[in-house]
C-alpha cells in the first residue's frame, strides 16, 4: 500500500506480472511510479515501486532534450563546415584543371606546355595524380603541335618550291589551290585560277 498524508492507494488488487508505469497526484504534486514485479521465496509476490516526483523527472528530460538539441545543432554546424572545407579542397583544383583543359583547343597551335600550379601537382591524392597526368599530356600536346608546325612548314616549302604542278581540286572540279610553279606554268594569278 502506498501511503500519502491523506491518501491511501491500494495496488494489491492490481498485481500484475508486467512492469507498468503510472502516475499519481499527492497533495497537488504529481509522482511518476514504475512498478516491477518480483517473485520472492515461499510464493511471495512483490511489486517493487520506484517513485520519482514528476518535476524532477521532467526537469531531467528537459535538460536532456535541450542538450540533445544543442548537440544536434553543433553536429550539423561541424558537418556543414567540414563539408565546405572538403568540397573546397576538391573543387578548386578541379576547376583550375578544367579551365586549363578548356583553354586547350586544336586550333591553338601555340601550346608550349601547361603551367599547372605547384600546389595542385604536389598533392599526393587523386587530384595530384590527375594534375601530373594532365601536365604530361599538355607537354606532349605542345611537342606534337611544335612537330606539326615544323611539318607544315616543310610541306609548304616543298609544295611552293617544287618544279611540279600541285593543285587541290574539289570533286565538282573547282580548283581551291595551285602552287606558284603551276600558276606560272598556266599563266594565271591565284585569284583567276581559283
C-alpha atoms as one frame of an Amber mdcrd trajectory, in Angstrom:
protein
   0.000   0.000   0.000   1.335   3.421  -0.955   0.686   5.907   1.808   0.440
   9.665   1.328  -0.501  12.012   4.148  -4.188  11.916   3.380  -4.422   9.270
   0.687  -4.148   5.529   0.587  -3.805   3.723  -2.720  -4.306   0.015  -2.731
  -2.434  -1.728  -5.512  -2.769  -5.280  -4.147  -5.803  -5.958  -6.285  -3.943
  -4.653  -9.327  -0.947  -7.013  -9.072   0.478  -7.881 -12.479   3.365  -9.891
 -13.844   4.297  -6.988 -16.131   6.323  -3.885 -15.447   3.950  -0.941 -15.511
   4.245   2.820 -15.315   1.664   5.172 -13.892   1.409   8.449 -12.065  -0.486
   9.675  -9.044  -1.335  13.051  -7.550  -0.499  13.580  -3.871  -1.219  16.961
  -2.276  -1.103  18.724  -5.630   2.200  17.182  -6.700   2.368  14.548  -9.377
   4.602  11.477  -8.942   5.694   9.005 -11.592   5.752   5.399 -10.455   7.339
   2.379 -12.082   6.067  -0.931 -10.758   8.197  -4.026 -11.323   7.012  -7.500
 -10.238   9.222  -9.585  -8.008   8.643 -13.214  -7.015  10.205 -13.972  -3.685
  10.636 -17.201  -1.719   7.564 -19.016  -0.363   5.463 -17.786  -3.274   5.552
 -14.199  -2.145   4.538 -11.717  -4.767   6.070  -8.285  -4.543   5.906  -5.176
  -6.601   8.998  -3.009  -6.382   7.973   0.600  -6.783  10.246   3.410  -7.902
   8.669   6.758  -7.148  10.027   9.965  -8.670   8.499  13.419  -8.378   7.344
  14.351 -11.872   9.012  17.788 -11.611  12.423  16.122 -11.067  11.853  13.679
 -13.905  10.635  16.351 -16.311  13.477  18.763 -15.479  15.901  15.940 -16.297
  14.004  15.282 -19.549  14.042  18.996 -20.448  17.769  19.200 -19.759  18.374
  16.044 -21.782  16.282  17.301 -24.698  17.988  20.714 -24.557  21.419  19.134
 -24.588  20.287  16.809 -27.357  19.117  19.753 -29.468  22.338  21.689 -28.799
  24.444  18.630 -29.629  22.482  18.104 -32.825  22.978  21.721 -33.902  26.721
  21.552 -33.145  26.910  18.325 -35.157  25.101  19.962 -38.100  27.413  23.004
 -37.995  30.533  20.822 -37.828  29.214  18.714 -40.704  28.493  21.779 -42.852
  31.877  23.368 -42.152  33.792  20.150 -42.812  31.746  19.522 -45.973  32.537
  23.027 -47.214  36.242  22.549 -46.440  36.380  19.151 -48.171  34.453  20.464
 -51.171  36.787  23.473 -51.441  39.844  21.239 -51.279  38.417  19.109 -54.072
  36.645  21.550 -56.365  39.209  24.365 -56.602  41.957  22.197 -58.129  39.444
  20.514 -60.405  38.166  23.927 -61.557  41.736  25.014 -62.317  42.360  21.822
 -64.301  39.041  22.274 -66.066  39.939  25.842 -67.058  43.300  24.654 -68.387
  41.566  21.944 -70.402  39.100  24.485 -71.780  41.943  26.739 -72.919  43.451
  23.927 -74.979  41.965  23.584 -78.419  43.161  22.027 -81.639  43.094  25.484
 -83.258  45.595  26.732 -80.691  48.977  25.788 -82.111  50.874  27.987 -79.643
  50.837  25.439 -76.800  54.295  25.116 -75.310  53.195  23.070 -72.309  50.791
  23.588 -69.472  51.623  25.535 -66.358  49.732  23.774 -63.576  50.225  25.354
 -60.134  52.639  23.518 -57.854  50.062  23.290 -55.039  47.993  21.005 -57.286
  50.751  18.848 -58.823  52.449  18.334 -55.447  49.337  16.776 -53.905  49.577
  13.069 -53.134  45.916  12.262 -53.741  43.923  11.515 -56.898  43.781  15.189
 -57.867  47.593  15.444 -57.747  47.883  12.314 -59.883  45.363  13.755 -62.342
  47.242  17.081 -62.444  50.554  15.323 -63.150  48.968  13.250 -65.925  47.314
  16.387 -67.298  50.639  18.243 -67.241  52.352  15.377 -69.085  49.530  15.338
 -71.630  49.871  19.097 -72.136  53.626  18.842 -72.601  53.212  16.042 -75.152
  50.480  18.010 -76.886  52.775  21.057 -77.022  55.559  18.952 -78.569  53.065
  17.476 -81.036  51.933  20.953 -82.119  55.547  22.032 -82.456  56.319  18.982
 -84.619  53.151  19.613 -86.636  54.170  23.219 -87.281  57.598  22.087 -88.449
  55.964  19.503 -90.677  53.531  22.102 -92.105  56.384  24.494 -92.796  58.412
  21.768 -94.529  55.362  20.715 -96.580  54.607  24.343 -97.504  58.204  24.899
 -98.611  58.170  21.672-100.616  54.857  22.447-102.353  55.735  26.049-103.118
  59.298  25.401-104.325  58.930  22.151-106.278  59.160  22.272-110.056  55.900
  20.399-110.462  52.297  21.462-110.627  50.421  20.786-107.409  46.706  21.537
-107.343  43.923  20.884-104.914  40.626  20.223-106.701  37.143  19.538-105.270
  35.102  16.628-106.660  32.978  19.095-108.654  36.107  20.339-110.469  36.574
  23.588-108.538  40.253  24.438-108.026  40.949  25.526-104.456  44.765  25.761
-104.568  47.623  25.811-107.065  51.311  26.136-106.190  53.441  29.009-107.621
  55.034  26.775-110.297  51.551  25.790-111.572  50.364  29.411-111.612  53.455
  30.376-113.610  53.012  27.403-115.945  49.356  28.228-116.714  49.900  31.970
-116.711  47.108  32.824-114.292  47.077  34.568-110.951  45.890  32.669-107.906
  42.537  34.515-107.866  41.974  33.930-111.603  42.712  30.224-111.394  40.674
  29.616-108.223
